[in-house]
Amino acid sequence: MKIGFIGLGIMGKPMAKNLLKAGYPLVVYDINPVSVKELAAAGAEAASSAKEVAQKVEVVITMLPNSPHVKSAVLGPNGVLEGAKPGMIIVDMSSIMPLVAKEVSAKAAEKGVEMLDAPVSGGEPKAIDGILSIMVGGKKEVLEKCKEFLGKMGTSVVLCGDIGAGNVTKLANQIIVALNIAAMSEALVLGAKAGVNPETIYKAIRGGLAGSTVLDAKAPMVLNGNFKPGFRIELHIKDLANAIETAHEVGVPLPLTSQVMEIMQALKVNGKAGDDHGGIIQYYETLAKHEVRGS
Ligand code: NAD
């Protein structure tokens, strides 16, 4: 099966490389030519537009920042649908608005093109190791055709419902991750300023009920003052904005998510939008006038 891959950023690059390693012929495109060159050096065929990718493959994967990028790459001029043949499948693995996934899928269907929304969780390390969690929305029979190559990028592939359900699930995931990082930050700053070594706190609690994948991924980073992304605060702001908009449309208030959103907005104003989302701790450190590093 010949696969196209559009969007070769922090996540897309290692995901595409895993497909190459698994032996899939790959045609790639990104608006950043440096990333395209890197994948071409690893064995992929370089294309000069999303349309050209679609002309050459049976399946197109997109891994782009947000809804407008997916709309532009799929529906826009020189986009995927201009090059697509009936029967082609689009697998959008970006985290976008569920409504936009439905909208793009409806346009694709007019050309006889199927679509899955299949956002992921796990971040760059799990993308590199090919062990992402993939949350899928769409038709079961379409997923069946894609399961084999999705399995080269992730170990968990769960069909969550119709198109859009993958992104609803991802929004739930992003709320849980954001609130966990905020809780961890609040707790570690308290512990450190109260005079207990924060690394000891982490070691003492990680095996108990407060332990979590988020704690294990982010505590070592924040304790080292490492805010290199990973997952940028600006992308998490995008996800929480999508979560709040979606929640309000269906009549669900998100009081805690809104608070963490404002914490992230404050960090953005302070020039931290490009930091890893573990950088949320810097907000608490400023409030408490105490840094966990070296405490
Ligand atoms: P990124 O900004 O590193 O990469 C996005 C890539 O898309 C860039 O290379 C950019 O040049 C390219 N691009 C943008 N518009 C384009 C267009 N119209 N045509 C072709 N290429 C285009 O972002 P990322 O961290 O790789 O995240 C991608 C998606 O995955 C986002 O929706 C993000 O929320 C989600 N995600 C990220 C992580 C993470 O830890 N970074 C984890 C899970 C999910």
py3Dmol code that shows the C-alpha trace and the ligand (Angstrom):
import py3Dmol

protein = """\
ATOM      1  CA  MET A   1       0.000   0.000   0.000  1.00  0.00           C
ATOM      2  CA  LYS A   2       1.478   3.349  -1.052  1.00  0.00           C
ATOM      3  CA  ILE A   3       0.964   6.014   1.611  1.00  0.00           C
ATOM      4  CA  GLY A   4       1.174   9.806   1.507  1.00  0.00           C
ATOM      5  CA  PHE A   5       2.249  11.800   4.558  1.00  0.00           C
ATOM      6  CA  ILE A   6       1.568  15.536   4.904  1.00  0.00           C
ATOM      7  CA  GLY A   7       2.914  17.456   7.925  1.00  0.00           C
ATOM      8  CA  LEU A   8       6.406  16.466   9.019  1.00  0.00           C
ATOM      9  CA  GLY A   9       6.761  18.304  12.333  1.00  0.00           C
ATOM     10  CA  ILE A  10       7.636  17.074  15.816  1.00  0.00           C
ATOM     11  CA  MET A  11       5.120  14.223  15.517  1.00  0.00           C
ATOM     12  CA  GLY A  12       4.767  13.663  11.776  1.00  0.00           C
ATOM     13  CA  LYS A  13       8.480  13.152  11.154  1.00  0.00           C
ATOM     14  CA  PRO A  14       8.977  10.154  13.464  1.00  0.00           C
ATOM     15  CA  MET A  15       5.586   8.685  12.488  1.00  0.00           C
ATOM     16  CA  ALA A  16       6.499   8.869   8.801  1.00  0.00           C
ATOM     17  CA  LYS A  17       9.917   7.362   9.534  1.00  0.00           C
ATOM     18  CA  ASN A  18       8.249   4.404  11.274  1.00  0.00           C
ATOM     19  CA  LEU A  19       6.135   3.739   8.163  1.00  0.00           C
ATOM     20  CA  LEU A  20       9.294   3.807   6.042  1.00  0.00           C
ATOM     21  CA  LYS A  21      11.020   1.423   8.458  1.00  0.00           C
ATOM     22  CA  ALA A  22       8.035  -0.929   8.180  1.00  0.00           C
ATOM     23  CA  GLY A  23       8.552  -1.001   4.402  1.00  0.00           C
ATOM     24  CA  TYR A  24       5.685   1.203   3.163  1.00  0.00           C
ATOM     25  CA  PRO A  25       6.480   3.279   0.062  1.00  0.00           C
ATOM     26  CA  LEU A  26       5.910   6.858   1.207  1.00  0.00           C
ATOM     27  CA  VAL A  27       5.267  10.151  -0.606  1.00  0.00           C
ATOM     28  CA  VAL A  28       5.742  13.175   1.659  1.00  0.00           C
ATOM     29  CA  TYR A  29       4.972  16.911   1.701  1.00  0.00           C
ATOM     30  CA  ASP A  30       5.383  19.762   4.168  1.00  0.00           C
ATOM     31  CA  ILE A  31       5.423  23.515   3.600  1.00  0.00           C
ATOM     32  CA  ASN A  32       8.864  23.364   5.237  1.00  0.00           C
ATOM     33  CA  PRO A  33      11.234  21.995   2.555  1.00  0.00           C
ATOM     34  CA  VAL A  34      13.906  21.112   5.141  1.00  0.00           C
ATOM     35  CA  SER A  35      11.639  18.450   6.666  1.00  0.00           C
ATOM     36  CA  VAL A  36      10.780  17.070   3.206  1.00  0.00           C
ATOM     37  CA  LYS A  37      14.515  16.747   2.426  1.00  0.00           C
ATOM     38  CA  GLU A  38      15.127  14.886   5.694  1.00  0.00           C
ATOM     39  CA  LEU A  39      12.423  12.324   4.876  1.00  0.00           C
ATOM     40  CA  ALA A  40      13.634  12.006   1.290  1.00  0.00           C
ATOM     41  CA  ALA A  41      17.096  11.196   2.655  1.00  0.00           C
ATOM     42  CA  ALA A  42      15.458   8.480   4.759  1.00  0.00           C
ATOM     43  CA  GLY A  43      13.910   6.915   1.635  1.00  0.00           C
ATOM     44  CA  ALA A  44      10.617   8.756   1.007  1.00  0.00           C
ATOM     45  CA  GLU A  45       9.567  10.299  -2.308  1.00  0.00           C
ATOM     46  CA  ALA A  46       9.310  14.091  -2.071  1.00  0.00           C
ATOM     47  CA  ALA A  47       6.226  15.851  -3.451  1.00  0.00           C
ATOM     48  CA  SER A  48       5.790  19.567  -4.027  1.00  0.00           C
ATOM     49  CA  SER A  49       2.136  19.840  -2.973  1.00  0.00           C
ATOM     50  CA  ALA A  50      -0.622  18.013  -1.110  1.00  0.00           C
ATOM     51  CA  LYS A  51      -2.319  17.498  -4.494  1.00  0.00           C
ATOM     52  CA  GLU A  52       0.754  15.718  -5.871  1.00  0.00           C
ATOM     53  CA  VAL A  53       0.859  13.455  -2.810  1.00  0.00           C
ATOM     54  CA  ALA A  54      -2.788  12.469  -3.338  1.00  0.00           C
ATOM     55  CA  GLN A  55      -2.244  11.770  -7.045  1.00  0.00           C
ATOM     56  CA  LYS A  56       0.370   9.144  -6.197  1.00  0.00           C
ATOM     57  CA  VAL A  57      -1.075   7.160  -3.265  1.00  0.00           C
ATOM     58  CA  GLU A  58      -4.006   5.110  -1.952  1.00  0.00           C
ATOM     59  CA  VAL A  59      -4.011   6.640   1.531  1.00  0.00           C
ATOM     60  CA  VAL A  60      -3.088  10.162   2.658  1.00  0.00           C
ATOM     61  CA  ILE A  61      -2.145  10.775   6.298  1.00  0.00           C
ATOM     62  CA  THR A  62      -2.209  14.369   7.554  1.00  0.00           C
ATOM     63  CA  MET A  63      -0.439  15.456  10.774  1.00  0.00           C
ATOM     64  CA  LEU A  64      -0.949  19.224  10.913  1.00  0.00           C
ATOM     65  CA  PRO A  65      -1.273  21.769  13.741  1.00  0.00           C
ATOM     66  CA  ASN A  66      -4.996  22.632  13.743  1.00  0.00           C
ATOM     67  CA  SER A  67      -8.317  22.789  11.877  1.00  0.00           C
ATOM     68  CA  PRO A  68      -7.421  25.622   9.428  1.00  0.00           C
ATOM     69  CA  HIS A  69      -4.246  23.790   8.343  1.00  0.00           C
ATOM     70  CA  VAL A  70      -6.183  20.579   7.682  1.00  0.00           C
ATOM     71  CA  LYS A  71      -8.888  22.472   5.761  1.00  0.00           C
ATOM     72  CA  SER A  72      -6.275  24.218   3.657  1.00  0.00           C
ATOM     73  CA  ALA A  73      -4.193  21.080   2.965  1.00  0.00           C
ATOM     74  CA  VAL A  74      -7.240  18.945   2.095  1.00  0.00           C
ATOM     75  CA  LEU A  75      -9.827  21.336   0.665  1.00  0.00           C
ATOM     76  CA  GLY A  76      -7.657  24.245  -0.498  1.00  0.00           C
ATOM     77  CA  PRO A  77      -6.070  24.957  -3.872  1.00  0.00           C
ATOM     78  CA  ASN A  78      -3.431  22.322  -4.688  1.00  0.00           C
ATOM     79  CA  GLY A  79      -4.891  20.326  -1.814  1.00  0.00           C
ATOM     80  CA  VAL A  80      -5.493  16.600  -1.326  1.00  0.00           C
ATOM     81  CA  LEU A  81      -8.988  16.537  -2.853  1.00  0.00           C
ATOM     82  CA  GLU A  82      -7.733  18.098  -6.100  1.00  0.00           C
ATOM     83  CA  GLY A  83      -5.456  15.104  -6.589  1.00  0.00           C
ATOM     84  CA  ALA A  84      -7.622  12.376  -5.056  1.00  0.00           C
ATOM     85  CA  LYS A  85      -9.257   9.505  -6.929  1.00  0.00           C
ATOM     86  CA  PRO A  86     -12.490   7.874  -5.704  1.00  0.00           C
ATOM     87  CA  GLY A  87     -11.663   5.104  -3.216  1.00  0.00           C
ATOM     88  CA  MET A  88      -8.752   6.976  -1.681  1.00  0.00           C
ATOM     89  CA  ILE A  89      -8.683   7.252   2.121  1.00  0.00           C
ATOM     90  CA  ILE A  90      -7.676  10.304   4.181  1.00  0.00           C
ATOM     91  CA  VAL A  91      -6.507   9.598   7.728  1.00  0.00           C
ATOM     92  CA  ASP A  92      -6.236  12.895   9.573  1.00  0.00           C
ATOM     93  CA  MET A  93      -4.097  12.294  12.656  1.00  0.00           C
ATOM     94  CA  SER A  94      -3.964  15.984  13.674  1.00  0.00           C
ATOM     95  CA  SER A  95      -5.859  17.168  16.772  1.00  0.00           C
ATOM     96  CA  ILE A  96      -8.608  19.410  15.385  1.00  0.00           C
ATOM     97  CA  MET A  97     -12.200  20.504  16.043  1.00  0.00           C
ATOM     98  CA  PRO A  98     -14.556  17.487  15.767  1.00  0.00           C
ATOM     99  CA  LEU A  99     -16.941  19.613  13.686  1.00  0.00           C
ATOM    100  CA  VAL A 100     -14.200  20.386  11.176  1.00  0.00           C
ATOM    101  CA  ALA A 101     -13.367  16.670  10.880  1.00  0.00           C
ATOM    102  CA  LYS A 102     -17.032  16.103   9.971  1.00  0.00           C
ATOM    103  CA  GLU A 103     -17.008  19.012   7.510  1.00  0.00           C
ATOM    104  CA  VAL A 104     -13.834  17.878   5.730  1.00  0.00           C
ATOM    105  CA  SER A 105     -15.102  14.287   5.631  1.00  0.00           C
ATOM    106  CA  ALA A 106     -18.390  15.407   4.015  1.00  0.00           C
ATOM    107  CA  LYS A 107     -16.461  17.283   1.287  1.00  0.00           C
ATOM    108  CA  ALA A 108     -14.234  14.245   0.745  1.00  0.00           C
ATOM    109  CA  ALA A 109     -17.292  11.989   0.430  1.00  0.00           C
ATOM    110  CA  GLU A 110     -18.525  14.165  -2.472  1.00  0.00           C
ATOM    111  CA  LYS A 111     -15.418  12.958  -4.360  1.00  0.00           C
ATOM    112  CA  GLY A 112     -15.832   9.326  -3.273  1.00  0.00           C
ATOM    113  CA  VAL A 113     -13.013   9.688  -0.746  1.00  0.00           C
ATOM    114  CA  GLU A 114     -13.339   8.093   2.721  1.00  0.00           C
ATOM    115  CA  MET A 115     -11.964   9.717   5.855  1.00  0.00           C
ATOM    116  CA  LEU A 116     -11.020   8.773   9.399  1.00  0.00           C
ATOM    117  CA  ASP A 117     -10.131  11.243  12.133  1.00  0.00           C
ATOM    118  CA  ALA A 118      -7.383   9.551  14.129  1.00  0.00           C
ATOM    119  CA  PRO A 119      -5.632  11.895  16.575  1.00  0.00           C
ATOM    120  CA  VAL A 120      -2.935  10.491  18.816  1.00  0.00           C
ATOM    121  CA  SER A 121      -1.659  10.687  22.352  1.00  0.00           C
ATOM    122  CA  GLY A 122       1.807   9.921  23.649  1.00  0.00           C
ATOM    123  CA  GLY A 123       3.927  12.807  22.440  1.00  0.00           C
ATOM    124  CA  GLU A 124       7.224  12.771  20.583  1.00  0.00           C
ATOM    125  CA  PRO A 125       8.872   9.922  22.574  1.00  0.00           C
ATOM    126  CA  LYS A 126       6.007   7.513  21.825  1.00  0.00           C
ATOM    127  CA  ALA A 127       5.855   8.719  18.214  1.00  0.00           C
ATOM    128  CA  ILE A 128       9.545   7.809  17.875  1.00  0.00           C
ATOM    129  CA  ASP A 129       9.001   4.390  19.482  1.00  0.00           C
ATOM    130  CA  GLY A 130       5.847   3.736  17.411  1.00  0.00           C
ATOM    131  CA  ILE A 131       3.745   3.190  20.532  1.00  0.00           C
ATOM    132  CA  LEU A 132       1.179   6.006  20.298  1.00  0.00           C
ATOM    133  CA  SER A 133      -2.447   5.681  21.391  1.00  0.00           C
ATOM    134  CA  ILE A 134      -4.661   6.322  18.373  1.00  0.00           C
ATOM    135  CA  MET A 135      -8.291   7.434  18.824  1.00  0.00           C
ATOM    136  CA  VAL A 136     -10.322   6.822  15.696  1.00  0.00           C
ATOM    137  CA  GLY A 137     -13.584   8.201  14.359  1.00  0.00           C
ATOM    138  CA  GLY A 138     -15.151   6.863  11.158  1.00  0.00           C
ATOM    139  CA  LYS A 139     -16.469   3.714   9.524  1.00  0.00           C
ATOM    140  CA  LYS A 140     -15.352   0.345  10.892  1.00  0.00           C
ATOM    141  CA  GLU A 141     -14.705  -1.038   7.405  1.00  0.00           C
ATOM    142  CA  VAL A 142     -12.451   1.909   6.553  1.00  0.00           C
ATOM    143  CA  LEU A 143     -10.506   1.428   9.786  1.00  0.00           C
ATOM    144  CA  GLU A 144     -10.047  -2.265   8.930  1.00  0.00           C
ATOM    145  CA  LYS A 145      -8.188  -1.216   5.747  1.00  0.00           C
ATOM    146  CA  CYS A 146      -5.919   1.087   7.787  1.00  0.00           C
ATOM    147  CA  LYS A 147      -5.286  -0.977  10.917  1.00  0.00           C
ATOM    148  CA  GLU A 148      -2.068  -2.551   9.680  1.00  0.00           C
ATOM    149  CA  PHE A 149      -0.208   0.694   8.974  1.00  0.00           C
ATOM    150  CA  LEU A 150      -1.714   2.460  12.015  1.00  0.00           C
ATOM    151  CA  GLY A 151      -0.205  -0.396  14.026  1.00  0.00           C
ATOM    152  CA  LYS A 152       3.258   0.691  12.870  1.00  0.00           C
ATOM    153  CA  MET A 153       2.750   4.073  14.563  1.00  0.00           C
ATOM    154  CA  GLY A 154       0.762   3.066  17.628  1.00  0.00           C
ATOM    155  CA  THR A 155       0.094   0.112  19.890  1.00  0.00           C
ATOM    156  CA  SER A 156      -3.468   1.086  20.814  1.00  0.00           C
ATOM    157  CA  VAL A 157      -5.963   1.755  18.022  1.00  0.00           C
ATOM    158  CA  VAL A 158      -9.500   2.291  19.354  1.00  0.00           C
ATOM    159  CA  LEU A 159     -12.575   3.031  17.245  1.00  0.00           C
ATOM    160  CA  CYS A 160     -14.445   5.661  19.283  1.00  0.00           C
ATOM    161  CA  GLY A 161     -17.471   6.199  17.003  1.00  0.00           C
ATOM    162  CA  ASP A 162     -18.375   7.981  13.773  1.00  0.00           C
ATOM    163  CA  ILE A 163     -16.213  10.645  12.144  1.00  0.00           C
ATOM    164  CA  GLY A 164     -15.372  13.348  14.740  1.00  0.00           C
ATOM    165  CA  ALA A 165     -15.420  10.876  17.652  1.00  0.00           C
ATOM    166  CA  GLY A 166     -11.639  10.515  17.501  1.00  0.00           C
ATOM    167  CA  ASN A 167     -11.221  14.223  18.116  1.00  0.00           C
ATOM    168  CA  VAL A 168     -13.894  14.348  20.848  1.00  0.00           C
ATOM    169  CA  THR A 169     -11.879  11.621  22.607  1.00  0.00           C
ATOM    170  CA  LYS A 170      -8.661  13.559  22.053  1.00  0.00           C
ATOM    171  CA  LEU A 171     -10.213  16.685  23.615  1.00  0.00           C
ATOM    172  CA  ALA A 172     -11.100  14.602  26.687  1.00  0.00           C
ATOM    173  CA  ASN A 173      -7.492  13.376  26.726  1.00  0.00           C
ATOM    174  CA  GLN A 174      -6.134  16.918  26.527  1.00  0.00           C
ATOM    175  CA  ILE A 175      -8.323  18.129  29.399  1.00  0.00           C
ATOM    176  CA  ILE A 176      -7.045  15.296  31.603  1.00  0.00           C
ATOM    177  CA  VAL A 177      -3.402  15.950  30.645  1.00  0.00           C
ATOM    178  CA  ALA A 178      -3.608  19.726  31.185  1.00  0.00           C
ATOM    179  CA  LEU A 179      -5.307  19.412  34.576  1.00  0.00           C
ATOM    180  CA  ASN A 180      -2.834  16.730  35.652  1.00  0.00           C
ATOM    181  CA  ILE A 181       0.154  18.923  34.798  1.00  0.00           C
ATOM    182  CA  ALA A 182      -1.404  21.854  36.670  1.00  0.00           C
ATOM    183  CA  ALA A 183      -2.102  19.662  39.727  1.00  0.00           C
ATOM    184  CA  MET A 184       1.443  18.274  39.648  1.00  0.00           C
ATOM    185  CA  SER A 185       2.861  21.803  39.395  1.00  0.00           C
ATOM    186  CA  GLU A 186       0.757  23.159  42.254  1.00  0.00           C
ATOM    187  CA  ALA A 187       1.754  20.200  44.443  1.00  0.00           C
ATOM    188  CA  LEU A 188       5.490  20.233  43.678  1.00  0.00           C
ATOM    189  CA  VAL A 189       5.803  23.984  44.287  1.00  0.00           C
ATOM    190  CA  LEU A 190       3.992  23.579  47.626  1.00  0.00           C
ATOM    191  CA  GLY A 191       6.237  20.682  48.634  1.00  0.00           C
ATOM    192  CA  ALA A 192       9.427  22.434  47.600  1.00  0.00           C
ATOM    193  CA  LYS A 193       8.627  25.727  49.354  1.00  0.00           C
ATOM    194  CA  ALA A 194       7.526  23.808  52.471  1.00  0.00           C
ATOM    195  CA  GLY A 195      11.050  22.417  52.600  1.00  0.00           C
ATOM    196  CA  VAL A 196      10.806  18.888  51.163  1.00  0.00           C
ATOM    197  CA  ASN A 197      12.988  17.915  48.205  1.00  0.00           C
ATOM    198  CA  PRO A 198      10.590  17.792  45.215  1.00  0.00           C
ATOM    199  CA  GLU A 199      12.451  14.863  43.675  1.00  0.00           C
ATOM    200  CA  THR A 200      11.840  12.906  46.886  1.00  0.00           C
ATOM    201  CA  ILE A 201       8.151  13.848  46.726  1.00  0.00           C
ATOM    202  CA  TYR A 202       7.991  12.537  43.153  1.00  0.00           C
ATOM    203  CA  LYS A 203       9.717   9.272  44.085  1.00  0.00           C
ATOM    204  CA  ALA A 204       7.521   8.798  47.160  1.00  0.00           C
ATOM    205  CA  ILE A 205       4.187   9.337  45.419  1.00  0.00           C
ATOM    206  CA  ARG A 206       4.671   7.918  41.924  1.00  0.00           C
ATOM    207  CA  GLY A 207       3.727   4.365  42.965  1.00  0.00           C
ATOM    208  CA  GLY A 208       0.575   5.469  44.811  1.00  0.00           C
ATOM    209  CA  LEU A 209      -2.793   6.809  43.724  1.00  0.00           C
ATOM    210  CA  ALA A 210      -1.296  10.142  42.622  1.00  0.00           C
ATOM    211  CA  GLY A 211       1.051   8.353  40.239  1.00  0.00           C
ATOM    212  CA  SER A 212       0.275   8.727  36.533  1.00  0.00           C
ATOM    213  CA  THR A 213       1.740   8.617  33.052  1.00  0.00           C
ATOM    214  CA  VAL A 214       1.677  12.423  33.104  1.00  0.00           C
ATOM    215  CA  LEU A 215       3.602  12.534  36.396  1.00  0.00           C
ATOM    216  CA  ASP A 216       6.240  10.094  35.085  1.00  0.00           C
ATOM    217  CA  ALA A 217       6.622  11.988  31.806  1.00  0.00           C
ATOM    218  CA  LYS A 218       6.640  15.528  33.178  1.00  0.00           C
ATOM    219  CA  ALA A 219       8.045  15.492  36.744  1.00  0.00           C
ATOM    220  CA  PRO A 220      11.583  14.489  35.656  1.00  0.00           C
ATOM    221  CA  MET A 221      11.497  17.247  33.017  1.00  0.00           C
ATOM    222  CA  VAL A 222      10.337  20.045  35.324  1.00  0.00           C
ATOM    223  CA  LEU A 223      12.729  18.955  38.087  1.00  0.00           C
ATOM    224  CA  ASN A 224      15.566  19.403  35.565  1.00  0.00           C
ATOM    225  CA  GLY A 225      14.175  22.731  34.329  1.00  0.00           C
ATOM    226  CA  ASN A 226      13.806  21.159  30.886  1.00  0.00           C
ATOM    227  CA  PHE A 227      11.011  22.923  28.992  1.00  0.00           C
ATOM    228  CA  LYS A 228      12.114  21.911  25.498  1.00  0.00           C
ATOM    229  CA  PRO A 229       9.008  20.696  23.596  1.00  0.00           C
ATOM    230  CA  GLY A 230       7.638  17.969  23.314  1.00  0.00           C
ATOM    231  CA  PHE A 231       4.209  19.441  23.229  1.00  0.00           C
ATOM    232  CA  ARG A 232       4.180  23.219  23.061  1.00  0.00           C
ATOM    233  CA  ILE A 233       1.980  25.307  25.361  1.00  0.00           C
ATOM    234  CA  GLU A 234       0.588  27.061  22.254  1.00  0.00           C
ATOM    235  CA  LEU A 235      -0.656  23.711  20.891  1.00  0.00           C
ATOM    236  CA  HIS A 236      -2.260  22.871  24.216  1.00  0.00           C
ATOM    237  CA  ILE A 237      -3.972  26.292  24.203  1.00  0.00           C
ATOM    238  CA  LYS A 238      -5.335  25.319  20.778  1.00  0.00           C
ATOM    239  CA  ASP A 239      -6.673  22.023  22.154  1.00  0.00           C
ATOM    240  CA  LEU A 240      -8.274  23.626  25.216  1.00  0.00           C
ATOM    241  CA  ALA A 241      -9.853  26.326  22.995  1.00  0.00           C
ATOM    242  CA  ASN A 242     -11.278  23.523  20.818  1.00  0.00           C
ATOM    243  CA  ALA A 243     -12.457  21.688  23.961  1.00  0.00           C
ATOM    244  CA  ILE A 244     -14.163  24.777  25.403  1.00  0.00           C
ATOM    245  CA  GLU A 245     -15.858  25.637  22.089  1.00  0.00           C
ATOM    246  CA  THR A 246     -17.034  22.054  21.564  1.00  0.00           C
ATOM    247  CA  ALA A 247     -18.213  21.740  25.185  1.00  0.00           C
ATOM    248  CA  HIS A 248     -20.194  24.976  25.057  1.00  0.00           C
ATOM    249  CA  GLU A 249     -21.837  23.900  21.790  1.00  0.00           C
ATOM    250  CA  VAL A 250     -23.179  20.743  23.453  1.00  0.00           C
ATOM    251  CA  GLY A 251     -23.971  22.472  26.765  1.00  0.00           C
ATOM    252  CA  VAL A 252     -21.133  21.342  29.031  1.00  0.00           C
ATOM    253  CA  PRO A 253     -19.373  23.888  31.282  1.00  0.00           C
ATOM    254  CA  LEU A 254     -15.628  23.262  31.781  1.00  0.00           C
ATOM    255  CA  PRO A 255     -14.698  25.212  34.943  1.00  0.00           C
ATOM    256  CA  LEU A 256     -11.295  23.612  35.627  1.00  0.00           C
ATOM    257  CA  THR A 257     -10.253  23.549  31.969  1.00  0.00           C
ATOM    258  CA  SER A 258     -11.016  27.276  31.751  1.00  0.00           C
ATOM    259  CA  GLN A 259      -8.726  27.986  34.707  1.00  0.00           C
ATOM    260  CA  VAL A 260      -5.836  26.044  33.209  1.00  0.00           C
ATOM    261  CA  MET A 261      -6.487  27.799  29.892  1.00  0.00           C
ATOM    262  CA  GLU A 262      -5.961  31.175  31.631  1.00  0.00           C
ATOM    263  CA  ILE A 263      -2.755  29.877  33.261  1.00  0.00           C
ATOM    264  CA  MET A 264      -1.482  28.951  29.798  1.00  0.00           C
ATOM    265  CA  GLN A 265      -2.564  32.352  28.442  1.00  0.00           C
ATOM    266  CA  ALA A 266      -0.536  34.058  31.205  1.00  0.00           C
ATOM    267  CA  LEU A 267       2.515  31.986  30.249  1.00  0.00           C
ATOM    268  CA  LYS A 268       2.006  32.902  26.589  1.00  0.00           C
ATOM    269  CA  VAL A 269       1.976  36.626  27.500  1.00  0.00           C
ATOM    270  CA  ASN A 270       5.264  35.997  29.304  1.00  0.00           C
ATOM    271  CA  GLY A 271       6.879  34.581  26.168  1.00  0.00           C
ATOM    272  CA  LYS A 272       6.521  30.908  27.128  1.00  0.00           C
ATOM    273  CA  ALA A 273       4.158  29.742  24.344  1.00  0.00           C
ATOM    274  CA  GLY A 274       6.935  27.690  22.741  1.00  0.00           C
ATOM    275  CA  ASP A 275       7.830  25.881  25.990  1.00  0.00           C
ATOM    276  CA  ASP A 276       6.761  22.300  26.634  1.00  0.00           C
ATOM    277  CA  HIS A 277       3.437  22.165  28.510  1.00  0.00           C
ATOM    278  CA  GLY A 278       5.401  20.960  31.561  1.00  0.00           C
ATOM    279  CA  GLY A 279       6.363  24.650  31.670  1.00  0.00           C
ATOM    280  CA  ILE A 280       3.006  25.295  33.388  1.00  0.00           C
ATOM    281  CA  ILE A 281       4.976  24.913  36.616  1.00  0.00           C
ATOM    282  CA  GLN A 282       6.623  28.288  35.918  1.00  0.00           C
ATOM    283  CA  TYR A 283       3.262  29.989  36.539  1.00  0.00           C
ATOM    284  CA  TYR A 284       3.055  28.455  40.027  1.00  0.00           C
ATOM    285  CA  GLU A 285       6.711  29.239  40.727  1.00  0.00           C
ATOM    286  CA  THR A 286       6.099  32.894  39.917  1.00  0.00           C
ATOM    287  CA  LEU A 287       3.018  32.997  42.182  1.00  0.00           C
ATOM    288  CA  ALA A 288       4.909  31.378  45.066  1.00  0.00           C
ATOM    289  CA  LYS A 289       8.232  33.132  44.328  1.00  0.00           C
ATOM    290  CA  HIS A 290       9.923  29.733  44.611  1.00  0.00           C
ATOM    291  CA  GLU A 291      11.504  27.450  42.033  1.00  0.00           C
ATOM    292  CA  VAL A 292      11.368  23.657  42.398  1.00  0.00           C
ATOM    293  CA  ARG A 293      14.761  23.243  40.710  1.00  0.00           C
ATOM    294  CA  GLY A 294      17.495  23.091  43.288  1.00  0.00           C
ATOM    295  CA  SER A 295      14.967  23.099  46.180  1.00  0.00           C
TER     296      SER A 295
END
"""
ligand_1 = """\
44
NAD
P 4.407 20.833 14.496
O 4.048 22.274 14.474
O 5.747 20.405 15.007
O 4.260 20.200 13.011
C 3.279 20.572 12.084
C 3.876 20.474 10.678
O 2.863 20.789 9.720
C 5.024 21.459 10.444
O 6.142 20.768 9.917
C 4.454 22.459 9.434
O 5.430 22.984 8.551
C 3.451 21.588 8.698
N 2.361 22.315 8.015
C 1.584 23.313 8.491
N 0.653 23.669 7.573
C 0.849 22.872 6.497
C 0.192 22.739 5.240
N -0.849 23.497 4.915
N 0.663 21.811 4.369
C 1.713 21.013 4.689
N 2.380 21.096 5.872
C 1.954 22.004 6.752
O 3.246 20.109 15.316
P 3.286 18.672 16.027
O 3.787 18.827 17.419
O 3.907 17.682 15.104
O 1.712 18.382 16.129
C 0.914 17.985 15.022
C -0.479 17.639 15.537
O -0.370 16.560 16.477
C -1.157 18.793 16.286
O -2.523 18.782 16.011
C -0.885 18.465 17.746
O -1.866 19.014 18.598
C -0.927 16.949 17.713
N -0.161 16.274 18.759
C 1.067 16.709 19.122
C 1.771 16.050 20.141
C 3.133 16.502 20.588
O 3.587 16.047 21.663
N 3.828 17.365 19.868
C 1.209 14.936 20.778
C -0.044 14.479 20.345
C -0.721 15.158 19.333
"""
view = py3Dmol.view(width=600, height=400)
view.addModel(protein, "pdb")
view.setStyle({"model": 0}, {"cartoon": {"style": "trace"}})
view.addModel(ligand_1, "xyz")
view.setStyle({"model": 1}, {"stick": {}})
view.zoomTo()
view.show()
